[in-house]
Amino acid sequence: MLSYNACGLASSILELEQCALEYSVDIILVQETFLKPKNPKCCKLNNYVQLRTDRQGAPKGGTALYYRQTLNCSPIDIPPLINLEATGCRLTMSSHGAIIIISVYLPPKKGVAPKRRRNPLRPGGCRHPLWRSKFKKHPMEMQLHKRKRTKNDRPREGPTF
């Protein structure tokens, strides 16, 4: 997966395509596409499906998501957001179930109230049943609970270099 701030996708599509080929990227999340609805076929990549959300009524902004045609992905409807832009899909895998993937852009100088922020990197921000995490629902956030280790819960060995 690759996240890319394009600062104008039309002018950087060749660089993005080269990067996707060089690193065999399956999914690409793009922010600041600067694309407009009047050009729906702009910035396609070979062997990828493009999903995009163009900013309406203002310059710049916009998000896009590319996924390989061989992946079992489907677009998801994202409700209207205040001060955020997003494009998302549901990736379905036979062995793991579905994973939601979203390209999100928060424009500068358009803050989100601290109580409304959700940081996906904090404990409980991103979760999947396979991670075996226990969560307790809180009014404003999901909190990760400490859990007791069992003998079957040993840390997995990481890669060796």
Helices and strands as residue ranges (DSSP letters): E 2-5, H 9-22, E 27-31, E 48-53, E 63-68, E 73-75, E 85-93, E 97-105, G 114-116, G 129-131, E 135-137, E 142-144
